[in-house]
Amino acid sequence: MKWTSIATALALGAYLSAQGVGNNRDLRLETSFAGGALSTAAKYLPGAGNLDLRVTSPLATQSAAPLLIAFDLRARTDFAGALALPNEPDALGLGLGTVLMVDGTASGMGIISIPTTVGSLGWNMTVPLPDLRLLGTPSLRIAALTFDSAAPNGLAITKTIRHDVEAFTGQVMLTGTEYAASTIMGYGTECADVNGDGIADVLAGLPCADPLGQTDAGEVRVFLGPSMTLAHTLRAPVPQAQGWFGNVVRAGDVTGDGITDILVGARQEDVNGVVDAGRIYVFAGPQFTSVTALMAPVLEATARIGHALCTTDWNGDGIQDLVAGSPKSSVGTVPQAGNLHIYAGGSLAWLASLANPLPTNGAKFGYALTGGDLNGDGVGDIASCVPYHDVGVADDTGGVAIYFSPALTPAVFYTQALDPGAVLGDAIAHGDVNGDGHMDLVVGSEFDDEAILDGGSVHILLGPAFMSCTEITSPEASVLGGFGSDVALGDVNRDGFLDIVAGEFYADPFGLTDAGQAWVAYGPDFMTRVKSVALDANAGANAGRRMACGDTNGDGFADLVFGAPLSDPSGPVNNNEGALYIAR
């Protein structure tokens, strides 16, 4: 081994990529902790244990052993001090405090030697780690390098993998206490950048607030990141008692002006005398003072349009269209089979409707929605949940109908084997969760029996076929726990892979009945799951009933946002006023 060459590399600070990009020289590092699956994803280190490492050359272009493994311990968000590698601007060196480990028997320069096994799959190493939490809340960064004469600087450098000793380092609680009891703040929850400053903001629905003295008329509050200052309070132009304005809140540009708008459902508003027909409101950004009200093309009592909302470019004109679920509307003579309605972006005129393709009484098609280009053809598609679909007879197993525009019949109708009461489809989100370039679907099934009776699960449907499914469950699964009560996606650990955030709204943390809790399952394998419990966890709060995810403080890490609509942050005086929690 040429120690002078290594010393030169160290002097340059040029052997690793602090941003995780490496220098693409066919050298791959994978790690696992405590016997988990080897992968390039960031990992959680909950205590002492063995860290396994594997270095491979997938294209077999690297024949030398990985000369060095570098460990760097520092703050999770700290990228300061990284040194650029000459001729390779994307490859950055780590800072001070790096410990280097040689892969074999060599010694010198204070470098630590660790045992290595060379096999057909690459070079395998195991390093016992102490409990790094004793040092505070740092993160461990690891990368490997070897000599590569064809590289600009003579080195092949792997992607850096970050390992966090703490998943969340703080929590913010948002409340609203102006009204009497039962405002159920957080029943509507969204995380999106509505003011264009690059930092995610939090939208909170209070569907049982009483603006202007109208009981349960509802309102929405907009908290701007990073300070979470209350910037806007949105209400229906004429607040209506029992209207439930704010039962769902979403963000997207449906006016076509390039500025984010806020979309609000009021599922129980009476329209033209039709009881509980429901209504949707579009508040145009950036001021949110211009309001457009939308209704179903055909009014029906108790149809509840606006129970669910999403956006997608259904007609392919480059403007996001608005999609609204009406889960309790009739299909023909079948009551509460469910429909959804599409409104054209820009004009907001009614564009099309989709009816439950397998209508049964009470199936509630349109209960939860997500929209985007799911099949990669450049046009927006829709996935509509049917949580009370019957696989057998009146069993509420549930399902998801997936539509590829412009077809008005589903390309896929996904369900599972008979599981009475599983309500597959109570929540849904989409994104490329396995990094293969195809959109995938993540679907909640809050009373699925996968782990335990009614414990709940989350189904991961891999695109583009959406028939290959993996189920994940709560590590603390309990009867009637409700894991999967809501789902969202975001890169919580900043490793380039989407993570799944899921609520477990009937969990009993600290023995508090139905206090609820939230989880993040780290992608791409989702085997590591870390929970967050509300700072003021209280019985019956239902924390995790609503979930969202976004970078609310601008540190590059997506934060966990969960609603607890039945929380009592002010004590029994304002019972069920609700709250939102942000785990950062």
Backbone hydrogen bonds, N-H to C=O, Kabsch-Sander energy under -0.5 kcal/mol:
donor,donor_aa,acceptor,acceptor_aa,energy
3,W,1,M,-1.2
6,I,2,K,-1.7
7,A,3,W,-2.8
8,T,4,T,-2.1
9,A,5,S,-2.1
10,L,6,I,-2.5
11,A,7,A,-2.5
12,L,8,T,-1.7
13,G,9,A,-0.7
13,G,10,L,-0.9
14,A,9,A,-2.0
18,A,16,L,-0.6
18,A,92,L,-0.6
20,G,17,S,-1.5
23,N,157,I,-1.8
28,R,56,T,-2.9
30,E,54,R,-2.5
31,T,39,S,-2.5
32,S,52,D,-2.0
34,A,50,N,-2.4
36,G,33,F,-1.1
39,S,31,T,-1.8
43,K,162,R,-1.5
45,L,164,D,-3.1
49,G,129,L,-1.8
51,L,127,V,-2.8
52,D,32,S,-2.4
52,D,50,N,-0.6
53,L,125,M,-3.2
54,R,30,E,-2.6
55,V,123,W,-2.3
56,T,28,R,-2.4
60,A,57,S,-2.6
63,S,61,T,-0.7
67,L,65,A,-0.8
67,L,145,L,-0.6
68,L,145,L,-1.7
69,I,101,M,-2.1
70,A,143,A,-2.9
71,F,99,V,-3.0
72,D,141,R,-2.5
73,L,97,G,-0.6
74,R,72,D,-0.6
74,R,139,S,-2.3
76,R,137,T,-0.6
78,D,75,A,-1.3
79,F,77,T,-0.8
82,A,79,F,-1.2
83,L,93,G,-0.6
85,L,88,E,-0.7
85,L,91,A,-2.0
88,E,85,L,-2.2
91,A,88,E,-1.8
92,L,90,D,-0.6
93,G,83,L,-3.2
99,V,71,F,-3.0
101,M,69,I,-2.9
102,V,112,I,-2.2
103,D,67,L,-0.8
111,I,108,G,-2.3
112,I,100,L,-1.8
114,I,102,V,-1.8
117,T,124,N,-2.7
118,V,116,T,-0.5
119,G,117,T,-0.6
119,G,122,G,-2.8
122,G,119,G,-1.4
123,W,55,V,-2.5
124,N,117,T,-3.2
124,N,122,G,-0.5
125,M,53,L,-2.7
126,T,115,P,-0.5
127,V,51,L,-2.8
129,L,49,G,-2.9
132,L,130,P,-1.1
134,L,131,D,-1.7
135,L,132,L,-1.8
136,G,133,R,-1.7
139,S,74,R,-3.8
140,L,163,H,-3.0
141,R,72,D,-3.1
141,R,139,S,-0.5
142,I,161,I,-2.3
143,A,70,A,-1.5
145,L,68,L,-1.8
146,T,156,A,-1.7
148,D,154,G,-2.1
151,A,148,D,-1.9
154,G,151,A,-1.4
156,A,146,T,-3.1
158,T,144,A,-2.6
160,T,17,S,-0.6
161,I,142,I,-2.8
163,H,140,L,-2.9
164,D,43,K,-2.8
165,V,138,P,-1.4
172,V,582,I,-2.4
174,L,580,L,-3.2
176,G,578,G,-0.5
182,S,575,N,-2.6
184,I,576,N,-2.1
185,M,577,E,-2.8
186,G,205,G,-1.9
187,Y,184,I,-1.6
187,Y,205,G,-0.9
188,G,205,G,-1.0
189,T,187,Y,-0.5
190,E,203,L,-1.9
192,A,201,D,-2.0
194,V,192,A,-1.2
200,A,551,D,-2.6
201,D,192,A,-2.2
202,V,223,F,-2.6
203,L,190,E,-2.9
204,A,221,R,-2.8
205,G,188,G,-3.6
206,L,219,E,-3.2
208,C,183,T,-1.7
209,A,206,L,-2.0
213,G,210,D,-1.6
214,Q,211,P,-2.2
215,T,213,G,-0.8
216,D,208,C,-0.6
217,A,209,A,-0.7
217,A,214,Q,-1.9
218,G,209,A,-2.3
219,E,206,L,-1.1
220,V,234,L,-2.4
221,R,204,A,-2.7
222,V,232,H,-2.7
223,F,202,V,-3.1
223,F,221,R,-0.6
224,L,222,V,-0.5
224,L,229,T,-2.6
228,M,224,L,-2.0
229,T,224,L,-1.3
231,A,222,V,-2.9
231,A,229,T,-0.7
232,H,222,V,-1.2
234,L,220,V,-3.4
242,Q,215,T,-2.9
243,G,240,Q,-2.1
244,W,216,D,-2.2
245,F,217,A,-2.4
246,G,265,G,-2.6
247,N,244,W,-1.5
247,N,265,G,-1.1
248,V,265,G,-0.6
250,R,263,L,-2.7
252,G,261,D,-2.1
254,V,252,G,-1.2
261,D,252,G,-1.4
262,I,283,F,-2.5
263,L,250,R,-3.2
264,V,281,Y,-2.6
265,G,248,V,-2.5
266,A,279,R,-2.6
267,R,244,W,-0.6
268,Q,243,G,-1.9
269,E,243,G,-0.5
269,E,266,A,-1.7
271,V,274,V,-1.9
272,N,270,D,-0.5
274,V,271,V,-2.3
275,V,273,G,-0.7
276,D,268,Q,-0.5
277,A,274,V,-1.4
278,G,269,E,-2.8
279,R,266,A,-1.4
280,I,294,L,-2.4
281,Y,264,V,-2.7
282,V,292,T,-2.7
283,F,262,I,-3.1
283,F,281,Y,-0.5
284,A,282,V,-0.7
284,A,290,S,-2.5
288,F,284,A,-1.9
290,S,284,A,-0.5
291,V,289,T,-0.6
292,T,282,V,-2.2
294,L,280,I,-3.3
302,T,275,V,-2.8
303,A,300,E,-1.7
304,R,276,D,-1.9
305,I,277,A,-2.2
306,G,325,G,-1.9
307,H,304,R,-1.1
307,H,325,G,-1.3
308,A,325,G,-0.6
310,C,323,V,-1.9
312,T,321,D,-1.9
314,W,312,T,-1.8
316,G,313,D,-0.9
320,Q,253,D,-0.8
321,D,312,T,-2.5
322,L,343,Y,-2.4
323,V,310,C,-2.9
324,A,341,H,-2.7
325,G,308,A,-2.7
326,S,339,N,-2.9
328,K,303,A,-1.8
329,S,326,S,-1.7
331,V,334,V,-2.3
332,G,330,S,-0.5
334,V,331,V,-2.2
336,Q,328,K,-0.6
337,A,329,S,-0.6
337,A,334,V,-1.0
338,G,329,S,-2.6
339,N,326,S,-1.4
340,L,354,L,-2.5
341,H,324,A,-2.5
342,I,352,A,-3.3
343,Y,322,L,-3.0
344,A,349,A,-3.0
346,G,254,V,-3.2
347,S,345,G,-1.1
348,L,344,A,-2.8
351,L,342,I,-3.6
352,A,342,I,-1.4
354,L,340,L,-2.7
356,N,338,G,-1.9
362,G,335,P,-2.1
363,A,360,T,-1.9
364,K,336,Q,-2.2
365,F,337,A,-2.6
366,G,385,C,-1.9
367,Y,364,K,-1.1
367,Y,385,C,-1.3
370,T,383,A,-1.6
372,G,381,D,-1.7
374,L,372,G,-1.5
380,G,313,D,-2.6
381,D,372,G,-3.1
382,I,403,Y,-2.0
383,A,370,T,-2.7
384,S,401,A,-3.0
385,C,368,A,-2.7
386,V,399,G,-3.1
388,Y,363,A,-2.0
389,H,386,V,-1.9
391,V,389,H,-0.6
394,A,392,G,-0.6
397,T,389,H,-0.7
398,G,389,H,-2.6
399,G,424,L,-1.3
400,V,414,Y,-2.5
401,A,384,S,-3.0
402,I,412,V,-3.1
403,Y,382,I,-3.3
403,Y,401,A,-0.5
405,S,403,Y,-0.7
407,A,404,F,-1.8
411,A,402,I,-2.5
412,V,402,I,-1.5
414,Y,400,V,-2.7
414,Y,412,V,-0.5
416,Q,398,G,-0.5
421,G,395,D,-3.5
422,A,419,D,-2.2
423,V,396,D,-2.3
424,L,397,T,-2.5
425,G,444,G,-3.3
426,D,423,V,-1.0
426,D,444,G,-1.1
427,A,444,G,-0.6
429,A,442,V,-1.9
431,G,440,D,-2.0
433,V,431,G,-1.4
440,D,431,G,-1.9
441,L,461,L,-2.7
442,V,429,A,-2.9
443,V,459,H,-2.9
444,G,427,A,-2.3
445,S,457,S,-2.2
446,E,423,V,-0.5
447,F,422,A,-1.6
448,D,445,S,-2.1
455,G,452,I,-2.6
456,G,448,D,-2.8
457,S,445,S,-1.6
457,S,483,F,-0.7
458,V,472,I,-2.4
459,H,443,V,-3.1
460,I,470,T,-3.0
461,L,441,L,-3.2
461,L,459,H,-0.7
462,L,460,I,-0.6
462,L,468,S,-2.3
466,F,462,L,-2.4
467,M,462,L,-0.5
468,S,462,L,-0.6
469,C,467,M,-0.6
470,T,460,I,-1.7
472,I,458,V,-2.3
477,A,474,S,-1.5
480,L,453,L,-1.2
481,G,478,S,-2.1
482,G,454,D,-1.0
483,F,455,G,-2.5
484,G,503,G,-2.9
485,S,482,G,-1.2
485,S,503,G,-1.4
488,A,501,V,-1.8
490,G,499,D,-1.7
492,V,490,G,-1.4
494,R,491,D,-0.5
498,L,432,D,-0.5
499,D,490,G,-2.4
500,I,521,A,-2.4
501,V,488,A,-2.7
501,V,499,D,-0.5
502,A,519,W,-2.3
503,G,486,D,-2.2
504,E,517,Q,-2.5
505,F,482,G,-0.9
506,Y,481,G,-2.2
507,A,504,E,-1.8
511,G,508,D,-1.8
512,L,509,P,-2.2
513,T,511,G,-0.8
514,D,506,Y,-0.6
515,A,512,L,-2.0
516,G,507,A,-2.4
517,Q,504,E,-1.1
517,Q,543,A,-0.7
518,A,532,S,-2.5
519,W,502,A,-2.7
520,V,530,V,-2.5
521,A,500,I,-3.2
522,Y,520,V,-0.6
522,Y,528,T,-2.4
526,F,522,Y,-2.1
529,R,527,M,-0.6
530,V,520,V,-2.5
532,S,518,A,-2.9
537,A,534,A,-1.7
540,G,513,T,-2.6
541,A,538,N,-1.8
542,N,514,D,-2.2
543,A,515,A,-2.7
544,G,563,G,-1.7
545,R,542,N,-1.8
545,R,563,G,-1.0
546,R,563,G,-1.0
548,A,561,V,-2.5
550,G,559,D,-1.5
552,T,550,G,-1.3
558,A,491,D,-2.1
559,D,550,G,-2.8
560,L,583,A,-2.3
561,V,548,A,-2.4
561,V,559,D,-0.5
562,F,581,Y,-2.5
563,G,546,R,-2.8
564,A,579,A,-3.0
566,L,541,A,-2.1
567,S,564,A,-2.1
571,G,568,D,-2.1
574,N,571,G,-1.0
575,N,572,P,-1.0
577,E,567,S,-0.5
577,E,574,N,-1.5
578,G,567,S,-2.4
579,A,185,M,-0.8
579,A,564,A,-0.9
580,L,174,L,-2.4
581,Y,562,F,-2.3
582,I,172,V,-2.8
583,A,560,L,-3.1
583,A,581,Y,-0.5
584,R,170,G,-2.5
584,R,582,I,-0.6
